[in-house]
Amino acid sequence: MTGLNKRRFIRINPDLRSKVPRLDAVDELNRLEKAASENLHTNSAKLKEVAHRLIASSFFFEKDPGSVRPTNSGYECTGKCAPIIS
């Protein structure tokens, strides 16, 4: 996989801090949900970035020339957006 492709894919693997239970271990479901929720809550910045990327990938955005400017949290720009229709 090229460097460009590696940046394109993000995998979220919550650290459950224990062995993953068998698929039929129904009694472990509550513990598993709680551990995943706690881990995802502590990594909320990464989840927010992933959510933004998913939303952005649903649109074609053509930025206005010269409109890109840095901010405290990244960059901002203006332009035109249209949904990708397949």
C-alpha positions, 0 to 999 in steps of 0.5 A: 500500500502506498503512503497516500493510500495508508493516509486514506484508511483509518481503523479504530480498534478500541483497547478492551484491556482484556481478552476478546470473548468468544462470539457466543459469550452473551454474558460478556456483552455488557462488559465488552460494550462498557470497555469499548465505550470508555476507550472510544470516549478517551479517544474522542478527538480521533473519532471526531476526525474520522467523522469529519472525514466520512462526512467530507468524503460524501461531497465534492468540494471545490475551494475558492482560490486563495481562501485557505487559511490556518486556524487553531484547529486546522485550516478553513477555506470557502468554496462550493460543495455538491453531494457525490451521487452514484 
